[in-house]
Amino acid sequence: MEHLEWTVGIDVAAESFVAAVWKVSERRIVDRASFANTPDGFAELFSWLLQQQVRSEESLICLEATGVYSEALSYRLVGEGWSVAVEAPQKVHRVFRRTQKNDLLDAMQIAEYAWRYSDQLTRWQPSSRAVEELRVLLSTREQLVGYRTAQQNSLKSLQRKVVISRVAQQVQEQTIAHLQQQIQQIDDAIAAIVEEDRQIGDHARRLRKVPGVGLLLIANLAVLTQGFVLRVESRHLCSLLGIAPREHSSGTSIRRRPRSSGHGPHRIRKLLYLAAMSRRRNDNGARVYYQRKIAEGKPPRVVLNNLANKLIALLCALITSEAEYDPRLQAVHLAEA
């Protein structure tokens, strides 16, 4: 954007949202208003912005990410030609020392935040239909797996009782079987989407040749990278996933071991950990690397985290270069690590 004259901060709730307009030339909030979180409310927002002489070509609208509450508004704004940024709430909160909180104050602070960091904000674009379907399917699958685990634990407890209700046991067994069928149905749908989408399918075909990499890990990577459209850089991705070792030192007195943050999307972190364990068992190069690092005194979880980092680096290289997986090159890389 060549000339930024306005930023608009929007705080979205389930039933309504509050918008605040920041005028860059005056460095202050010039107006704010509340609207219904409905299509009619969106139309009122556009009319209100027009009254304020806020034009799309000179403006940046920033919303806090609130999941489904802000989704419809984000789609409508982009569809009408506005530049939109969607930021995590904690990023906005860290900038301001809040002594109080309400929707109006939040919107005003989001507008100021958008002005301060306008050159660093990523413009939001809707995901492709395939990516959105994968996102919903993966989320639904995670819920079903949680339900199945709860039922399995409940069944184990029931079977240890002195007096067992055969009816209760049968109901729980049937519930577990039904949940398993639903999970398989989700897996089939994920596989179909991956295969039908040309770009995702091409990458998936290459990535599945890597030992330990399965359909679920590929689908999660596809969602994380907007269908492998976003530029993929391994260090950035490892940091985002919370598996990159972080230095903690100061002067000569503080020298802690580098450790990963442990934060990040938990679903894909778990899949990476499982993939690292699979590579340790089934890939000769990874197995030799693991045994060598253990012999050097490294803790097992640290070595598995290293394998996860190396796996991400390998996958990013394959995605970027669109090359085929060569196990010989990977074995040499692990031997030299």
C-alpha positions as a Markdown table, in Angstrom:
| # | Residue | x | y | z |
|---|---|---|---|---|
| 1 | Met | 0.0 | 0.0 | 0.0 |
| 2 | Glu | 1.6 | 3.2 | -1.2 |
| 3 | His | -0.3 | 5.6 | 1.2 |
| 4 | Leu | -1.9 | 4.6 | 4.4 |
| 5 | Glu | -4.3 | 7.2 | 5.7 |
| 6 | Trp | -6.6 | 5.1 | 7.9 |
| 7 | Thr | -6.5 | 2.0 | 10.1 |
| 8 | Val | -9.6 | 0.4 | 11.4 |
| 9 | Gly | -9.6 | -1.9 | 14.5 |
| 10 | Ile | -12.4 | -4.3 | 14.9 |
| 11 | Asp | -13.2 | -6.3 | 18.1 |
| 12 | Val | -15.5 | -9.2 | 17.2 |
| 13 | Ala | -17.9 | -11.0 | 19.5 |
| 14 | Ala | -20.5 | -13.7 | 18.8 |
| 15 | Glu | -23.5 | -11.3 | 18.3 |
| 16 | Ser | -21.8 | -7.9 | 17.5 |
| 17 | Phe | -18.5 | -6.2 | 16.8 |
| 18 | Val | -17.0 | -2.8 | 17.6 |
| 19 | Ala | -15.0 | -0.8 | 15.0 |
| 20 | Ala | -12.7 | 2.1 | 15.7 |
| 21 | Val | -11.1 | 4.4 | 13.1 |
| 22 | Trp | -7.5 | 5.7 | 13.5 |
| 23 | Lys | -6.5 | 8.6 | 11.3 |
| 24 | Val | -2.8 | 8.3 | 10.5 |
| 25 | Ser | -2.2 | 12.0 | 9.8 |
| 26 | Glu | -3.6 | 13.0 | 13.2 |
| 27 | Arg | -2.4 | 9.9 | 15.1 |
| 28 | Arg | -5.7 | 9.5 | 17.0 |
| 29 | Ile | -9.0 | 7.7 | 17.0 |
| 30 | Val | -11.6 | 9.8 | 15.2 |
| 31 | Asp | -14.7 | 7.7 | 15.6 |
| 32 | Arg | -16.0 | 4.3 | 16.8 |
| 33 | Ala | -19.3 | 2.4 | 16.5 |
| 34 | Ser | -20.9 | -0.9 | 17.2 |
| 35 | Phe | -22.6 | -3.2 | 14.7 |
| 36 | Ala | -24.5 | -6.5 | 14.6 |
| 37 | Asn | -22.3 | -9.5 | 13.5 |
| 38 | Thr | -24.7 | -10.2 | 10.6 |
| 39 | Pro | -24.7 | -9.4 | 6.9 |
| 40 | Asp | -26.9 | -6.4 | 7.6 |
| 41 | Gly | -24.3 | -5.3 | 10.2 |
| 42 | Phe | -21.6 | -5.6 | 7.6 |
| 43 | Ala | -23.5 | -3.4 | 5.2 |
| 44 | Glu | -23.9 | -0.8 | 8.0 |
| 45 | Leu | -20.2 | -0.9 | 8.7 |
| 46 | Phe | -19.4 | -0.1 | 5.0 |
| 47 | Ser | -21.9 | 2.8 | 5.1 |
| 48 | Trp | -20.3 | 4.1 | 8.3 |
| 49 | Leu | -16.8 | 3.9 | 6.8 |
| 50 | Leu | -18.0 | 5.8 | 3.7 |
| 51 | Gln | -19.4 | 8.6 | 6.0 |
| 52 | Gln | -16.0 | 8.8 | 7.7 |
| 53 | Gln | -14.4 | 9.1 | 4.2 |
| 54 | Val | -12.4 | 6.0 | 4.8 |
| 55 | Arg | -11.5 | 4.5 | 1.4 |
| 56 | Ser | -10.4 | 0.9 | 0.9 |
| 57 | Glu | -7.3 | 1.9 | -1.2 |
| 58 | Glu | -5.9 | 4.0 | 1.7 |
| 59 | Ser | -6.9 | 1.8 | 4.6 |
| 60 | Leu | -6.0 | -1.3 | 6.6 |
| 61 | Ile | -8.5 | -3.1 | 8.7 |
| 62 | Cys | -7.2 | -5.3 | 11.5 |
| 63 | Leu | -9.2 | -7.9 | 13.5 |
| 64 | Glu | -8.3 | -10.1 | 16.3 |
| 65 | Ala | -8.6 | -13.8 | 15.4 |
| 66 | Thr | -11.7 | -15.1 | 17.1 |
| 67 | Gly | -12.4 | -18.2 | 15.1 |
| 68 | Val | -15.8 | -18.5 | 13.6 |
| 69 | Tyr | -17.0 | -15.2 | 15.1 |
| 70 | Ser | -14.7 | -13.2 | 12.8 |
| 71 | Glu | -14.7 | -15.5 | 9.8 |
| 72 | Ala | -17.8 | -14.2 | 7.9 |
| 73 | Leu | -16.7 | -10.6 | 8.4 |
| 74 | Ser | -13.2 | -11.3 | 7.2 |
| 75 | Tyr | -14.5 | -13.0 | 4.0 |
| 76 | Arg | -16.9 | -10.0 | 3.4 |
| 77 | Leu | -14.2 | -7.4 | 3.9 |
| 78 | Val | -11.8 | -9.1 | 1.4 |
| 79 | Gly | -14.6 | -9.7 | -1.0 |
| 80 | Glu | -15.4 | -5.9 | -1.0 |
| 81 | Gly | -11.7 | -5.1 | -1.7 |
| 82 | Trp | -10.5 | -4.1 | 1.7 |
| 83 | Ser | -7.0 | -4.9 | 3.0 |
| 84 | Val | -7.4 | -7.1 | 6.1 |
| 85 | Ala | -5.0 | -8.4 | 8.7 |
| 86 | Val | -6.1 | -11.0 | 11.3 |
| 87 | Glu | -3.8 | -11.0 | 14.4 |
| 88 | Ala | -3.6 | -13.3 | 17.4 |
| 89 | Pro | -5.1 | -11.5 | 20.4 |
| 90 | Gln | -2.0 | -12.0 | 22.5 |
| 91 | Lys | 0.1 | -10.1 | 20.0 |
| 92 | Val | -2.1 | -7.0 | 20.4 |
| 93 | His | -2.3 | -7.4 | 24.2 |
| 94 | Arg | 1.5 | -7.4 | 24.6 |
| 95 | Val | 1.8 | -4.0 | 23.1 |
| 96 | Phe | -0.5 | -2.2 | 25.6 |
| 97 | Arg | -0.5 | -2.3 | 29.4 |
| 98 | Arg | -4.1 | -2.8 | 30.1 |
| 99 | Thr | -5.7 | -1.6 | 33.3 |
| 100 | Gln | -9.2 | -2.2 | 32.1 |
| 101 | Lys | -10.9 | -4.1 | 29.3 |
| 102 | Asn | -14.0 | -3.7 | 27.2 |
| 103 | Asp | -14.9 | -4.1 | 23.5 |
| 104 | Leu | -14.6 | -0.4 | 22.7 |
| 105 | Leu | -11.2 | -0.1 | 24.2 |
| 106 | Asp | -10.1 | -3.3 | 22.5 |
| 107 | Ala | -11.1 | -2.0 | 19.1 |
| 108 | Met | -9.3 | 1.3 | 19.7 |
| 109 | Gln | -6.1 | -0.5 | 20.7 |
| 110 | Ile | -6.4 | -2.8 | 17.6 |
| 111 | Ala | -6.6 | 0.3 | 15.4 |
| 112 | Glu | -3.6 | 1.8 | 16.9 |
| 113 | Tyr | -1.7 | -1.5 | 16.8 |
| 114 | Ala | -2.5 | -1.7 | 13.0 |
| 115 | Trp | -1.0 | 1.7 | 12.5 |
| 116 | Arg | 2.1 | 1.0 | 14.5 |
| 117 | Tyr | 2.9 | -2.3 | 12.8 |
| 118 | Ser | 1.3 | -1.8 | 9.4 |
| 119 | Asp | 4.5 | -2.6 | 7.6 |
| 120 | Gln | 4.8 | -6.0 | 9.5 |
| 121 | Leu | 1.3 | -7.2 | 9.2 |
| 122 | Thr | 0.5 | -10.0 | 6.7 |
| 123 | Arg | -2.6 | -9.3 | 4.6 |
| 124 | Trp | -5.2 | -12.0 | 5.1 |
| 125 | Gln | -6.6 | -14.0 | 2.2 |
| 126 | Pro | -9.3 | -16.7 | 2.4 |
| 127 | Ser | -8.0 | -20.3 | 2.2 |
| 128 | Ser | -9.0 | -22.4 | -0.8 |
| 129 | Arg | -12.0 | -24.7 | -0.4 |
| 130 | Ala | -9.8 | -27.8 | -0.2 |
| 131 | Val | -7.8 | -26.3 | 2.7 |
| 132 | Glu | -10.9 | -25.1 | 4.6 |
| 133 | Glu | -12.4 | -28.6 | 4.2 |
| 134 | Leu | -9.2 | -30.2 | 5.5 |
| 135 | Arg | -9.1 | -27.8 | 8.5 |
| 136 | Val | -12.7 | -28.8 | 9.5 |
| 137 | Leu | -12.1 | -32.5 | 8.9 |
| 138 | Leu | -8.9 | -32.5 | 11.0 |
| 139 | Ser | -10.6 | -30.6 | 13.8 |
| 140 | Thr | -13.6 | -33.0 | 13.7 |
| 141 | Arg | -11.3 | -36.0 | 13.7 |
| 142 | Glu | -9.4 | -34.7 | 16.7 |
| 143 | Gln | -12.7 | -34.4 | 18.6 |
| 144 | Leu | -13.8 | -37.9 | 17.7 |
| 145 | Val | -10.4 | -39.4 | 18.7 |
| 146 | Gly | -10.8 | -37.6 | 22.1 |
| 147 | Tyr | -14.3 | -39.1 | 22.5 |
| 148 | Arg | -13.0 | -42.6 | 21.6 |
| 149 | Thr | -10.2 | -42.4 | 24.1 |
| 150 | Ala | -12.6 | -41.3 | 26.8 |
| 151 | Gln | -14.9 | -44.2 | 26.0 |
| 152 | Gln | -12.0 | -46.7 | 26.0 |
| 153 | Asn | -10.8 | -45.5 | 29.4 |
| 154 | Ser | -14.3 | -45.7 | 30.7 |
| 155 | Leu | -14.6 | -49.3 | 29.4 |
| 156 | Lys | -11.3 | -50.3 | 31.0 |
| 157 | Ser | -12.5 | -48.9 | 34.4 |
| 158 | Leu | -15.8 | -50.7 | 34.0 |
| 159 | Gln | -14.1 | -54.1 | 33.3 |
| 160 | Arg | -12.2 | -53.8 | 36.5 |
| 161 | Lys | -15.3 | -53.6 | 38.7 |
| 162 | Val | -16.4 | -56.6 | 40.8 |
| 163 | Val | -20.0 | -56.2 | 39.6 |
| 164 | Ile | -20.1 | -55.5 | 35.8 |
| 165 | Ser | -23.2 | -54.4 | 33.9 |
| 166 | Arg | -23.3 | -56.3 | 30.7 |
| 167 | Val | -25.6 | -53.7 | 29.2 |
| 168 | Ala | -23.2 | -50.9 | 30.0 |
| 169 | Gln | -20.3 | -52.8 | 28.7 |
| 170 | Gln | -22.1 | -53.6 | 25.4 |
| 171 | Val | -23.2 | -49.9 | 25.0 |
| 172 | Gln | -19.6 | -48.7 | 25.5 |
| 173 | Glu | -18.2 | -51.3 | 23.1 |
| 174 | Gln | -20.8 | -50.3 | 20.4 |
| 175 | Thr | -20.0 | -46.6 | 21.0 |
| 176 | Ile | -16.3 | -47.2 | 20.5 |
| 177 | Ala | -16.9 | -49.2 | 17.3 |
| 178 | His | -19.2 | -46.4 | 16.0 |
| 179 | Leu | -16.6 | -43.7 | 16.8 |
| 180 | Gln | -14.0 | -45.8 | 15.0 |
| 181 | Gln | -16.2 | -46.0 | 11.9 |
| 182 | Gln | -16.7 | -42.2 | 12.0 |
| 183 | Ile | -12.9 | -41.6 | 12.3 |
| 184 | Gln | -12.4 | -43.9 | 9.3 |
| 185 | Gln | -15.0 | -41.9 | 7.4 |
| 186 | Ile | -13.1 | -38.7 | 8.1 |
| 187 | Asp | -9.8 | -40.3 | 7.0 |
| 188 | Asp | -11.3 | -41.4 | 3.7 |
| 189 | Ala | -12.6 | -37.8 | 3.1 |
| 190 | Ile | -9.2 | -36.4 | 3.9 |
| 191 | Ala | -7.5 | -38.8 | 1.5 |
| 192 | Ala | -10.1 | -37.9 | -1.2 |
| 193 | Ile | -9.5 | -34.1 | -0.9 |
| 194 | Val | -5.7 | -34.6 | -0.9 |
| 195 | Glu | -5.9 | -36.7 | -4.0 |
| 196 | Glu | -8.4 | -34.5 | -5.9 |
| 197 | Asp | -6.5 | -31.2 | -5.3 |
| 198 | Arg | -3.7 | -31.0 | -7.8 |
| 199 | Gln | -1.2 | -29.0 | -5.9 |
| 200 | Ile | -1.7 | -30.7 | -2.5 |
| 201 | Gly | -1.8 | -34.1 | -4.2 |
| 202 | Asp | 1.5 | -33.5 | -6.1 |
| 203 | His | 3.3 | -32.6 | -2.9 |
| 204 | Ala | 1.6 | -35.4 | -0.9 |
| 205 | Arg | 2.8 | -38.0 | -3.4 |
| 206 | Arg | 6.4 | -37.0 | -2.9 |
| 207 | Leu | 6.2 | -36.4 | 0.9 |
| 208 | Arg | 4.6 | -39.8 | 1.6 |
| 209 | Lys | 7.8 | -41.5 | 0.3 |
| 210 | Val | 9.6 | -40.2 | 3.4 |
| 211 | Pro | 9.7 | -42.8 | 6.2 |
| 212 | Gly | 7.4 | -41.8 | 9.1 |
| 213 | Val | 5.3 | -39.3 | 7.0 |
| 214 | Gly | 1.6 | -40.2 | 6.7 |
| 215 | Leu | -1.6 | -38.7 | 5.4 |
| 216 | Leu | -2.5 | -36.8 | 8.6 |
| 217 | Leu | 0.9 | -35.1 | 8.9 |
| 218 | Ile | 0.7 | -34.1 | 5.2 |
| 219 | Ala | -2.9 | -32.8 | 5.6 |
| 220 | Asn | -1.9 | -30.7 | 8.7 |
| 221 | Leu | 1.1 | -29.3 | 6.8 |
| 222 | Ala | -1.2 | -28.4 | 3.9 |
| 223 | Val | -3.5 | -26.5 | 6.3 |
| 224 | Leu | -0.6 | -24.7 | 7.9 |
| 225 | Thr | 0.9 | -23.6 | 4.6 |
| 226 | Gln | -2.5 | -22.8 | 2.9 |
| 227 | Gly | -2.2 | -25.7 | 0.6 |
| 228 | Phe | 1.6 | -25.4 | 0.2 |
| 229 | Val | 1.1 | -22.0 | -1.3 |
| 230 | Leu | 2.9 | -20.0 | 1.5 |
| 231 | Arg | 6.7 | -19.8 | 1.3 |
| 232 | Val | 8.0 | -22.7 | 3.5 |
| 233 | Glu | 11.2 | -22.1 | 5.5 |
| 234 | Ser | 12.2 | -24.8 | 7.9 |
| 235 | Arg | 13.5 | -22.6 | 10.7 |
| 236 | His | 10.4 | -20.4 | 10.7 |
| 237 | Leu | 8.2 | -23.5 | 10.6 |
| 238 | Cys | 10.1 | -25.2 | 13.5 |
| 239 | Ser | 9.8 | -22.0 | 15.5 |
| 240 | Leu | 6.1 | -21.7 | 14.8 |
| 241 | Leu | 5.6 | -25.3 | 15.9 |
| 242 | Gly | 7.6 | -24.8 | 19.1 |
| 243 | Ile | 10.2 | -27.5 | 18.4 |
| 244 | Ala | 13.2 | -25.2 | 17.5 |
| 245 | Pro | 15.9 | -25.0 | 20.3 |
| 246 | Arg | 16.0 | -21.6 | 21.8 |
| 247 | Glu | 19.2 | -20.1 | 23.4 |
| 248 | His | 19.0 | -18.8 | 27.0 |
| 249 | Ser | 22.2 | -17.0 | 28.0 |
| 250 | Ser | 23.3 | -13.7 | 29.5 |
| 251 | Gly | 26.9 | -12.6 | 30.1 |
| 252 | Thr | 29.0 | -15.2 | 31.8 |
| 253 | Ser | 26.6 | -16.2 | 34.6 |
| 254 | Ile | 23.6 | -17.6 | 32.7 |
| 255 | Arg | 24.3 | -20.5 | 30.4 |
| 256 | Arg | 21.2 | -22.7 | 30.2 |
| 257 | Arg | 20.9 | -25.5 | 27.7 |
| 258 | Pro | 18.9 | -24.5 | 24.6 |
| 259 | Arg | 15.4 | -25.9 | 24.7 |
| 260 | Ser | 12.2 | -25.7 | 22.6 |
| 261 | Ser | 9.4 | -23.6 | 23.8 |
| 262 | Gly | 6.8 | -26.4 | 23.8 |
| 263 | His | 4.2 | -24.1 | 22.3 |
| 264 | Gly | 2.6 | -24.3 | 19.0 |
| 265 | Pro | -0.2 | -26.3 | 17.3 |
| 266 | His | -0.4 | -29.4 | 19.5 |
| 267 | Arg | -1.9 | -31.7 | 16.8 |
| 268 | Ile | 0.9 | -31.4 | 14.4 |
| 269 | Arg | 3.5 | -31.4 | 17.2 |
| 270 | Lys | 2.1 | -34.8 | 18.3 |
| 271 | Leu | 2.2 | -36.1 | 14.7 |
| 272 | Leu | 5.8 | -34.9 | 14.3 |
| 273 | Tyr | 6.8 | -36.7 | 17.5 |
| 274 | Leu | 5.1 | -39.9 | 16.3 |
| 275 | Ala | 6.9 | -39.5 | 12.9 |
| 276 | Ala | 10.2 | -39.1 | 14.6 |
| 277 | Met | 9.6 | -42.3 | 16.6 |
| 278 | Ser | 8.6 | -44.1 | 13.4 |
| 279 | Arg | 11.8 | -43.0 | 11.7 |
| 280 | Arg | 13.9 | -44.1 | 14.6 |
| 281 | Arg | 12.4 | -47.6 | 14.2 |
| 282 | Asn | 12.1 | -48.0 | 10.5 |
| 283 | Asp | 14.8 | -45.7 | 8.9 |
| 284 | Asn | 18.3 | -46.9 | 9.1 |
| 285 | Gly | 19.9 | -43.5 | 8.9 |
| 286 | Ala | 17.6 | -42.1 | 11.6 |
| 287 | Arg | 18.2 | -45.1 | 13.8 |
| 288 | Val | 22.0 | -44.8 | 13.6 |
| 289 | Tyr | 21.7 | -41.1 | 14.4 |
| 290 | Tyr | 19.5 | -41.7 | 17.4 |
| 291 | Gln | 21.8 | -44.4 | 18.8 |
| 292 | Arg | 24.9 | -42.2 | 18.3 |
| 293 | Lys | 23.3 | -39.2 | 20.1 |
| 294 | Ile | 22.1 | -41.4 | 23.0 |
| 295 | Ala | 25.6 | -42.8 | 23.3 |
| 296 | Glu | 26.9 | -39.2 | 23.5 |
| 297 | Gly | 24.6 | -38.7 | 26.5 |
| 298 | Lys | 21.7 | -36.8 | 24.9 |
| 299 | Pro | 18.3 | -37.4 | 26.5 |
| 300 | Pro | 16.0 | -39.5 | 24.3 |
| 301 | Arg | 13.3 | -36.8 | 24.0 |
| 302 | Val | 16.0 | -34.2 | 22.9 |
| 303 | Val | 17.2 | -36.6 | 20.2 |
| 304 | Leu | 13.6 | -37.2 | 19.1 |
| 305 | Asn | 13.0 | -33.5 | 19.0 |
| 306 | Asn | 16.2 | -33.2 | 16.8 |
| 307 | Leu | 14.8 | -35.8 | 14.5 |
| 308 | Ala | 11.5 | -33.9 | 14.2 |
| 309 | Asn | 13.5 | -30.7 | 13.3 |
| 310 | Lys | 15.4 | -32.6 | 10.7 |
| 311 | Leu | 12.2 | -34.1 | 9.3 |
| 312 | Ile | 10.7 | -30.6 | 9.0 |
| 313 | Ala | 13.9 | -29.4 | 7.2 |
| 314 | Leu | 13.6 | -32.3 | 4.8 |
| 315 | Leu | 9.9 | -31.8 | 4.1 |
| 316 | Cys | 10.5 | -28.1 | 3.5 |
| 317 | Ala | 13.3 | -28.8 | 1.1 |
| 318 | Leu | 11.1 | -31.3 | -0.8 |
| 319 | Ile | 8.2 | -28.8 | -0.9 |
| 320 | Thr | 10.3 | -25.9 | -2.1 |
| 321 | Ser | 12.4 | -27.8 | -4.7 |
| 322 | Glu | 9.6 | -30.1 | -5.8 |
| 323 | Ala | 12.2 | -32.8 | -5.9 |
| 324 | Glu | 11.8 | -36.6 | -5.2 |
| 325 | Tyr | 12.9 | -38.0 | -1.9 |
| 326 | Asp | 16.4 | -39.6 | -2.1 |
| 327 | Pro | 17.1 | -41.8 | 1.0 |
| 328 | Arg | 20.8 | -41.8 | 0.3 |
| 329 | Leu | 21.2 | -38.1 | 0.6 |
| 330 | Gln | 19.2 | -38.1 | 3.8 |
| 331 | Ala | 21.4 | -40.9 | 5.3 |
| 332 | Val | 24.5 | -38.8 | 4.5 |
| 333 | His | 23.0 | -35.7 | 6.2 |
| 334 | Leu | 22.2 | -37.7 | 9.3 |
| 335 | Ala | 25.6 | -39.3 | 9.4 |
| 336 | Glu | 27.3 | -35.9 | 9.3 |
| 337 | Ala | 25.0 | -34.3 | 12.0 |
